[in-house]
């Protein structure tokens, strides 16, 4: 992942509602959720949710699949992991101390 791609993803996730939707879908894993259930879980109006889901889908962060008359949404977990890897790739890169690199690997702040 390059910095421009990461920047676009972060821009999309910069809206609180979008971030909440994405986190909810990440939590659901491969099960995903239909839009109505997302709206209820987050107390978001359906029209507003639709707007945010379209933005997330356009960025590639979520995908939708038709399920009868509903759309089931899923977070793109591999893309999320790529974004996390992009963020952590440089963790302690300029530090010579191995304890810093270990803290980064453990997910702790340096």
Chimera marker file (.cmm) of the C-alpha trace (Angstrom):
<marker_set name="trace">
<marker id="1" x="0.000" y="0.000" z="0.000" r="1" g="1" b="0" radius="0.5"/>
<marker id="2" x="1.290" y="3.468" z="-0.815" r="1" g="1" b="0" radius="0.5"/>
<marker id="3" x="0.737" y="6.682" z="1.100" r="1" g="1" b="0" radius="0.5"/>
<marker id="4" x="-1.869" y="8.010" z="-1.357" r="1" g="1" b="0" radius="0.5"/>
<marker id="5" x="-3.993" y="4.867" z="-1.054" r="1" g="1" b="0" radius="0.5"/>
<marker id="6" x="-3.731" y="4.928" z="2.731" r="1" g="1" b="0" radius="0.5"/>
<marker id="7" x="-4.622" y="8.614" z="2.796" r="1" g="1" b="0" radius="0.5"/>
<marker id="8" x="-7.804" y="7.998" z="0.797" r="1" g="1" b="0" radius="0.5"/>
<marker id="9" x="-8.842" y="5.195" z="3.137" r="1" g="1" b="0" radius="0.5"/>
<marker id="10" x="-8.217" y="7.335" z="6.211" r="1" g="1" b="0" radius="0.5"/>
<marker id="11" x="-10.144" y="10.188" z="4.628" r="1" g="1" b="0" radius="0.5"/>
<marker id="12" x="-13.112" y="7.887" z="4.119" r="1" g="1" b="0" radius="0.5"/>
<marker id="13" x="-12.883" y="6.633" z="7.699" r="1" g="1" b="0" radius="0.5"/>
<marker id="14" x="-12.589" y="10.220" z="8.960" r="1" g="1" b="0" radius="0.5"/>
<marker id="15" x="-16.355" y="10.550" z="9.377" r="1" g="1" b="0" radius="0.5"/>
<marker id="16" x="-17.450" y="9.219" z="12.771" r="1" g="1" b="0" radius="0.5"/>
<marker id="17" x="-20.464" y="7.377" z="11.354" r="1" g="1" b="0" radius="0.5"/>
<marker id="18" x="-18.365" y="5.676" z="8.686" r="1" g="1" b="0" radius="0.5"/>
<marker id="19" x="-15.797" y="4.616" z="11.232" r="1" g="1" b="0" radius="0.5"/>
<marker id="20" x="-18.541" y="3.229" z="13.482" r="1" g="1" b="0" radius="0.5"/>
<marker id="21" x="-20.064" y="1.300" z="10.562" r="1" g="1" b="0" radius="0.5"/>
<marker id="22" x="-16.691" y="-0.089" z="9.537" r="1" g="1" b="0" radius="0.5"/>
<marker id="23" x="-15.831" y="-1.160" z="13.087" r="1" g="1" b="0" radius="0.5"/>
<marker id="24" x="-19.215" y="-2.844" z="13.446" r="1" g="1" b="0" radius="0.5"/>
<marker id="25" x="-18.695" y="-4.752" z="10.203" r="1" g="1" b="0" radius="0.5"/>
<marker id="26" x="-15.170" y="-5.734" z="11.228" r="1" g="1" b="0" radius="0.5"/>
<marker id="27" x="-16.618" y="-7.105" z="14.457" r="1" g="1" b="0" radius="0.5"/>
<marker id="28" x="-19.138" y="-9.166" z="12.457" r="1" g="1" b="0" radius="0.5"/>
<marker id="29" x="-16.393" y="-10.795" z="10.389" r="1" g="1" b="0" radius="0.5"/>
<marker id="30" x="-17.566" y="-12.982" z="7.524" r="1" g="1" b="0" radius="0.5"/>
<marker id="31" x="-21.194" y="-12.797" z="8.683" r="1" g="1" b="0" radius="0.5"/>
<marker id="32" x="-21.560" y="-9.158" z="7.731" r="1" g="1" b="0" radius="0.5"/>
<marker id="33" x="-24.821" y="-7.324" z="8.367" r="1" g="1" b="0" radius="0.5"/>
<marker id="34" x="-27.795" y="-6.089" z="6.405" r="1" g="1" b="0" radius="0.5"/>
<marker id="35" x="-28.260" y="-2.333" z="6.249" r="1" g="1" b="0" radius="0.5"/>
<marker id="36" x="-31.361" y="-2.310" z="8.437" r="1" g="1" b="0" radius="0.5"/>
<marker id="37" x="-29.533" y="-4.081" z="11.246" r="1" g="1" b="0" radius="0.5"/>
<marker id="38" x="-26.585" y="-1.702" z="10.933" r="1" g="1" b="0" radius="0.5"/>
<marker id="39" x="-28.944" y="1.277" z="11.140" r="1" g="1" b="0" radius="0.5"/>
<marker id="40" x="-30.586" y="-0.114" z="14.275" r="1" g="1" b="0" radius="0.5"/>
<marker id="41" x="-27.315" y="-1.051" z="15.945" r="1" g="1" b="0" radius="0.5"/>
<marker id="42" x="-25.859" y="2.418" z="15.419" r="1" g="1" b="0" radius="0.5"/>
<marker id="43" x="-29.111" y="4.404" z="15.666" r="1" g="1" b="0" radius="0.5"/>
<marker id="44" x="-28.532" y="5.960" z="12.246" r="1" g="1" b="0" radius="0.5"/>
<marker id="45" x="-31.283" y="6.995" z="9.832" r="1" g="1" b="0" radius="0.5"/>
<marker id="46" x="-31.439" y="4.602" z="6.854" r="1" g="1" b="0" radius="0.5"/>
<marker id="47" x="-30.890" y="7.369" z="4.277" r="1" g="1" b="0" radius="0.5"/>
<marker id="48" x="-27.818" y="8.627" z="6.116" r="1" g="1" b="0" radius="0.5"/>
<marker id="49" x="-26.510" y="5.088" z="6.507" r="1" g="1" b="0" radius="0.5"/>
<marker id="50" x="-26.943" y="4.493" z="2.778" r="1" g="1" b="0" radius="0.5"/>
<marker id="51" x="-24.831" y="7.576" z="2.052" r="1" g="1" b="0" radius="0.5"/>
<marker id="52" x="-22.040" y="6.349" z="4.323" r="1" g="1" b="0" radius="0.5"/>
<marker id="53" x="-22.181" y="2.756" z="3.048" r="1" g="1" b="0" radius="0.5"/>
<marker id="54" x="-21.794" y="4.028" z="-0.518" r="1" g="1" b="0" radius="0.5"/>
<marker id="55" x="-18.708" y="6.019" z="0.476" r="1" g="1" b="0" radius="0.5"/>
<marker id="56" x="-17.208" y="3.004" z="2.255" r="1" g="1" b="0" radius="0.5"/>
<marker id="57" x="-17.960" y="0.759" z="-0.717" r="1" g="1" b="0" radius="0.5"/>
<marker id="58" x="-16.508" y="3.289" z="-3.173" r="1" g="1" b="0" radius="0.5"/>
<marker id="59" x="-13.272" y="3.300" z="-1.153" r="1" g="1" b="0" radius="0.5"/>
<marker id="60" x="-13.226" y="-0.499" z="-1.161" r="1" g="1" b="0" radius="0.5"/>
<marker id="61" x="-13.541" y="-0.766" z="2.607" r="1" g="1" b="0" radius="0.5"/>
<marker id="62" x="-16.842" y="-2.651" z="2.427" r="1" g="1" b="0" radius="0.5"/>
<marker id="63" x="-18.553" y="-4.808" z="-0.147" r="1" g="1" b="0" radius="0.5"/>
<marker id="64" x="-22.205" y="-5.631" z="-0.535" r="1" g="1" b="0" radius="0.5"/>
<marker id="65" x="-23.834" y="-8.829" z="-1.676" r="1" g="1" b="0" radius="0.5"/>
<marker id="66" x="-27.442" y="-9.265" z="-2.615" r="1" g="1" b="0" radius="0.5"/>
<marker id="67" x="-29.372" y="-11.420" z="-0.162" r="1" g="1" b="0" radius="0.5"/>
<marker id="68" x="-32.939" y="-11.686" z="-1.324" r="1" g="1" b="0" radius="0.5"/>
<marker id="69" x="-34.292" y="-8.168" z="-1.267" r="1" g="1" b="0" radius="0.5"/>
<marker id="70" x="-31.575" y="-6.983" z="1.113" r="1" g="1" b="0" radius="0.5"/>
<marker id="71" x="-27.928" y="-6.037" z="0.773" r="1" g="1" b="0" radius="0.5"/>
<marker id="72" x="-25.535" y="-7.696" z="3.214" r="1" g="1" b="0" radius="0.5"/>
<marker id="73" x="-22.424" y="-5.634" z="3.885" r="1" g="1" b="0" radius="0.5"/>
<marker id="74" x="-18.999" y="-6.999" z="4.800" r="1" g="1" b="0" radius="0.5"/>
<marker id="75" x="-15.802" y="-5.218" z="5.794" r="1" g="1" b="0" radius="0.5"/>
<marker id="76" x="-12.854" y="-5.928" z="3.516" r="1" g="1" b="0" radius="0.5"/>
<marker id="77" x="-10.705" y="-7.494" z="6.224" r="1" g="1" b="0" radius="0.5"/>
<marker id="78" x="-7.616" y="-8.039" z="4.025" r="1" g="1" b="0" radius="0.5"/>
<marker id="79" x="-7.663" y="-4.336" z="3.107" r="1" g="1" b="0" radius="0.5"/>
<marker id="80" x="-7.997" y="-3.393" z="6.777" r="1" g="1" b="0" radius="0.5"/>
<marker id="81" x="-4.999" y="-5.593" z="7.607" r="1" g="1" b="0" radius="0.5"/>
<marker id="82" x="-3.019" y="-3.986" z="4.766" r="1" g="1" b="0" radius="0.5"/>
<marker id="83" x="-3.814" y="-0.572" z="6.232" r="1" g="1" b="0" radius="0.5"/>
<marker id="84" x="-2.692" y="-1.673" z="9.693" r="1" g="1" b="0" radius="0.5"/>
<marker id="85" x="0.487" y="-3.142" z="8.188" r="1" g="1" b="0" radius="0.5"/>
<marker id="86" x="1.119" y="0.148" z="6.369" r="1" g="1" b="0" radius="0.5"/>
<marker id="87" x="0.859" y="2.026" z="9.673" r="1" g="1" b="0" radius="0.5"/>
<marker id="88" x="3.097" y="-0.307" z="11.604" r="1" g="1" b="0" radius="0.5"/>
<marker id="89" x="5.707" y="-0.996" z="8.910" r="1" g="1" b="0" radius="0.5"/>
<marker id="90" x="7.848" y="1.912" z="10.074" r="1" g="1" b="0" radius="0.5"/>
<marker id="91" x="7.357" y="1.359" z="13.801" r="1" g="1" b="0" radius="0.5"/>
<marker id="92" x="10.725" y="1.955" z="15.473" r="1" g="1" b="0" radius="0.5"/>
<marker id="93" x="12.462" y="1.675" z="12.084" r="1" g="1" b="0" radius="0.5"/>
<marker id="94" x="15.063" y="4.243" z="13.112" r="1" g="1" b="0" radius="0.5"/>
<marker id="95" x="15.576" y="2.796" z="16.579" r="1" g="1" b="0" radius="0.5"/>
<marker id="96" x="18.496" y="0.504" z="17.182" r="1" g="1" b="0" radius="0.5"/>
<marker id="97" x="17.089" y="-0.858" z="20.421" r="1" g="1" b="0" radius="0.5"/>
<marker id="98" x="15.396" y="-4.199" z="19.976" r="1" g="1" b="0" radius="0.5"/>
<marker id="99" x="13.012" y="-3.467" z="22.867" r="1" g="1" b="0" radius="0.5"/>
<marker id="100" x="11.387" y="-0.715" z="20.798" r="1" g="1" b="0" radius="0.5"/>
<marker id="101" x="10.810" y="-3.081" z="17.889" r="1" g="1" b="0" radius="0.5"/>
<marker id="102" x="9.407" y="-5.668" z="20.288" r="1" g="1" b="0" radius="0.5"/>
<marker id="103" x="6.962" y="-3.130" z="21.760" r="1" g="1" b="0" radius="0.5"/>
<marker id="104" x="5.821" y="-2.290" z="18.238" r="1" g="1" b="0" radius="0.5"/>
<marker id="105" x="5.388" y="-5.973" z="17.449" r="1" g="1" b="0" radius="0.5"/>
<marker id="106" x="3.408" y="-6.421" z="20.663" r="1" g="1" b="0" radius="0.5"/>
<marker id="107" x="1.169" y="-3.465" z="19.778" r="1" g="1" b="0" radius="0.5"/>
<marker id="108" x="2.354" y="-1.308" z="22.650" r="1" g="1" b="0" radius="0.5"/>
<marker id="109" x="3.241" y="2.330" z="22.318" r="1" g="1" b="0" radius="0.5"/>
<marker id="110" x="6.982" y="3.017" z="22.262" r="1" g="1" b="0" radius="0.5"/>
<link id1="1" id2="2" r="1" g="1" b="0" radius="0.2"/>
<link id1="2" id2="3" r="1" g="1" b="0" radius="0.2"/>
<link id1="3" id2="4" r="1" g="1" b="0" radius="0.2"/>
<link id1="4" id2="5" r="1" g="1" b="0" radius="0.2"/>
<link id1="5" id2="6" r="1" g="1" b="0" radius="0.2"/>
<link id1="6" id2="7" r="1" g="1" b="0" radius="0.2"/>
<link id1="7" id2="8" r="1" g="1" b="0" radius="0.2"/>
<link id1="8" id2="9" r="1" g="1" b="0" radius="0.2"/>
<link id1="9" id2="10" r="1" g="1" b="0" radius="0.2"/>
<link id1="10" id2="11" r="1" g="1" b="0" radius="0.2"/>
<link id1="11" id2="12" r="1" g="1" b="0" radius="0.2"/>
<link id1="12" id2="13" r="1" g="1" b="0" radius="0.2"/>
<link id1="13" id2="14" r="1" g="1" b="0" radius="0.2"/>
<link id1="14" id2="15" r="1" g="1" b="0" radius="0.2"/>
<link id1="15" id2="16" r="1" g="1" b="0" radius="0.2"/>
<link id1="16" id2="17" r="1" g="1" b="0" radius="0.2"/>
<link id1="17" id2="18" r="1" g="1" b="0" radius="0.2"/>
<link id1="18" id2="19" r="1" g="1" b="0" radius="0.2"/>
<link id1="19" id2="20" r="1" g="1" b="0" radius="0.2"/>
<link id1="20" id2="21" r="1" g="1" b="0" radius="0.2"/>
<link id1="21" id2="22" r="1" g="1" b="0" radius="0.2"/>
<link id1="22" id2="23" r="1" g="1" b="0" radius="0.2"/>
<link id1="23" id2="24" r="1" g="1" b="0" radius="0.2"/>
<link id1="24" id2="25" r="1" g="1" b="0" radius="0.2"/>
<link id1="25" id2="26" r="1" g="1" b="0" radius="0.2"/>
<link id1="26" id2="27" r="1" g="1" b="0" radius="0.2"/>
<link id1="27" id2="28" r="1" g="1" b="0" radius="0.2"/>
<link id1="28" id2="29" r="1" g="1" b="0" radius="0.2"/>
<link id1="29" id2="30" r="1" g="1" b="0" radius="0.2"/>
<link id1="30" id2="31" r="1" g="1" b="0" radius="0.2"/>
<link id1="31" id2="32" r="1" g="1" b="0" radius="0.2"/>
<link id1="32" id2="33" r="1" g="1" b="0" radius="0.2"/>
<link id1="33" id2="34" r="1" g="1" b="0" radius="0.2"/>
<link id1="34" id2="35" r="1" g="1" b="0" radius="0.2"/>
<link id1="35" id2="36" r="1" g="1" b="0" radius="0.2"/>
<link id1="36" id2="37" r="1" g="1" b="0" radius="0.2"/>
<link id1="37" id2="38" r="1" g="1" b="0" radius="0.2"/>
<link id1="38" id2="39" r="1" g="1" b="0" radius="0.2"/>
<link id1="39" id2="40" r="1" g="1" b="0" radius="0.2"/>
<link id1="40" id2="41" r="1" g="1" b="0" radius="0.2"/>
<link id1="41" id2="42" r="1" g="1" b="0" radius="0.2"/>
<link id1="42" id2="43" r="1" g="1" b="0" radius="0.2"/>
<link id1="43" id2="44" r="1" g="1" b="0" radius="0.2"/>
<link id1="44" id2="45" r="1" g="1" b="0" radius="0.2"/>
<link id1="45" id2="46" r="1" g="1" b="0" radius="0.2"/>
<link id1="46" id2="47" r="1" g="1" b="0" radius="0.2"/>
<link id1="47" id2="48" r="1" g="1" b="0" radius="0.2"/>
<link id1="48" id2="49" r="1" g="1" b="0" radius="0.2"/>
<link id1="49" id2="50" r="1" g="1" b="0" radius="0.2"/>
<link id1="50" id2="51" r="1" g="1" b="0" radius="0.2"/>
<link id1="51" id2="52" r="1" g="1" b="0" radius="0.2"/>
<link id1="52" id2="53" r="1" g="1" b="0" radius="0.2"/>
<link id1="53" id2="54" r="1" g="1" b="0" radius="0.2"/>
<link id1="54" id2="55" r="1" g="1" b="0" radius="0.2"/>
<link id1="55" id2="56" r="1" g="1" b="0" radius="0.2"/>
<link id1="56" id2="57" r="1" g="1" b="0" radius="0.2"/>
<link id1="57" id2="58" r="1" g="1" b="0" radius="0.2"/>
<link id1="58" id2="59" r="1" g="1" b="0" radius="0.2"/>
<link id1="59" id2="60" r="1" g="1" b="0" radius="0.2"/>
<link id1="60" id2="61" r="1" g="1" b="0" radius="0.2"/>
<link id1="61" id2="62" r="1" g="1" b="0" radius="0.2"/>
<link id1="62" id2="63" r="1" g="1" b="0" radius="0.2"/>
<link id1="63" id2="64" r="1" g="1" b="0" radius="0.2"/>
<link id1="64" id2="65" r="1" g="1" b="0" radius="0.2"/>
<link id1="65" id2="66" r="1" g="1" b="0" radius="0.2"/>
<link id1="66" id2="67" r="1" g="1" b="0" radius="0.2"/>
<link id1="67" id2="68" r="1" g="1" b="0" radius="0.2"/>
<link id1="68" id2="69" r="1" g="1" b="0" radius="0.2"/>
<link id1="69" id2="70" r="1" g="1" b="0" radius="0.2"/>
<link id1="70" id2="71" r="1" g="1" b="0" radius="0.2"/>
<link id1="71" id2="72" r="1" g="1" b="0" radius="0.2"/>
<link id1="72" id2="73" r="1" g="1" b="0" radius="0.2"/>
<link id1="73" id2="74" r="1" g="1" b="0" radius="0.2"/>
<link id1="74" id2="75" r="1" g="1" b="0" radius="0.2"/>
<link id1="75" id2="76" r="1" g="1" b="0" radius="0.2"/>
<link id1="76" id2="77" r="1" g="1" b="0" radius="0.2"/>
<link id1="77" id2="78" r="1" g="1" b="0" radius="0.2"/>
<link id1="78" id2="79" r="1" g="1" b="0" radius="0.2"/>
<link id1="79" id2="80" r="1" g="1" b="0" radius="0.2"/>
<link id1="80" id2="81" r="1" g="1" b="0" radius="0.2"/>
<link id1="81" id2="82" r="1" g="1" b="0" radius="0.2"/>
<link id1="82" id2="83" r="1" g="1" b="0" radius="0.2"/>
<link id1="83" id2="84" r="1" g="1" b="0" radius="0.2"/>
<link id1="84" id2="85" r="1" g="1" b="0" radius="0.2"/>
<link id1="85" id2="86" r="1" g="1" b="0" radius="0.2"/>
<link id1="86" id2="87" r="1" g="1" b="0" radius="0.2"/>
<link id1="87" id2="88" r="1" g="1" b="0" radius="0.2"/>
<link id1="88" id2="89" r="1" g="1" b="0" radius="0.2"/>
<link id1="89" id2="90" r="1" g="1" b="0" radius="0.2"/>
<link id1="90" id2="91" r="1" g="1" b="0" radius="0.2"/>
<link id1="91" id2="92" r="1" g="1" b="0" radius="0.2"/>
<link id1="92" id2="93" r="1" g="1" b="0" radius="0.2"/>
<link id1="93" id2="94" r="1" g="1" b="0" radius="0.2"/>
<link id1="94" id2="95" r="1" g="1" b="0" radius="0.2"/>
<link id1="95" id2="96" r="1" g="1" b="0" radius="0.2"/>
<link id1="96" id2="97" r="1" g="1" b="0" radius="0.2"/>
<link id1="97" id2="98" r="1" g="1" b="0" radius="0.2"/>
<link id1="98" id2="99" r="1" g="1" b="0" radius="0.2"/>
<link id1="99" id2="100" r="1" g="1" b="0" radius="0.2"/>
<link id1="100" id2="101" r="1" g="1" b="0" radius="0.2"/>
<link id1="101" id2="102" r="1" g="1" b="0" radius="0.2"/>
<link id1="102" id2="103" r="1" g="1" b="0" radius="0.2"/>
<link id1="103" id2="104" r="1" g="1" b="0" radius="0.2"/>
<link id1="104" id2="105" r="1" g="1" b="0" radius="0.2"/>
<link id1="105" id2="106" r="1" g="1" b="0" radius="0.2"/>
<link id1="106" id2="107" r="1" g="1" b="0" radius="0.2"/>
<link id1="107" id2="108" r="1" g="1" b="0" radius="0.2"/>
<link id1="108" id2="109" r="1" g="1" b="0" radius="0.2"/>
<link id1="109" id2="110" r="1" g="1" b="0" radius="0.2"/>
</marker_set>
